[in-house]
């Protein structure tokens, strides 16, 4: 699980989700927005109901994605809030695709500084 300082509150999530820029990488969608002054970068994962009707399966998938984020995004992105939107367009059986998408996202965000 991601540390509490890197998780969204409901109010902050809604604000960031509305005002974010969408970045599509390898079939995955990331909603990215700048961090407000004095705050830590925040990360969230959204798994749609179309992926699975069962909450157990959606939550398991969400926890697996958080684990990938913890190793590949947290600490490498310091000035952006990131929301990962998974709609099931790309099957999640290959974790390497998501890891590669995270690496590309870090490169894009660090090059835009």
GIHUZI-V969304 format. One record per pair of residues at least 12 apart in sequence whose C-alpha atoms are under 6 Angstrom apart, sorted by the first residue. I is the first residue (numbers start at 1). J is the second residue. D is the distance in Angstrom with one decimal. If there is no record, write none. Layout:
i | j | d
I | J | D
I | J | D
This chain:
i | j | d
6 | 41 | 6.0
6 | 42 | 4.3
6 | 43 | 6.0
7 | 42 | 5.3
7 | 43 | 5.7
8 | 42 | 5.9
20 | 32 | 5.2
20 | 33 | 4.7
25 | 101 | 5.8
27 | 90 | 5.9
29 | 85 | 5.4
30 | 83 | 5.7
30 | 84 | 4.6
31 | 82 | 5.7
31 | 83 | 5.0
32 | 81 | 5.6
32 | 82 | 4.7
33 | 80 | 5.6
33 | 81 | 5.3
34 | 80 | 4.5
34 | 81 | 6.0
35 | 79 | 5.4
35 | 80 | 5.0
35 | 81 | 5.8
41 | 78 | 5.9
41 | 80 | 5.5
41 | 81 | 5.1
42 | 81 | 4.8
43 | 81 | 6.0
43 | 82 | 4.9
43 | 83 | 5.7
44 | 83 | 4.6
45 | 83 | 5.7
45 | 84 | 4.7
46 | 85 | 4.9
47 | 86 | 4.9
48 | 87 | 5.4
51 | 88 | 5.2
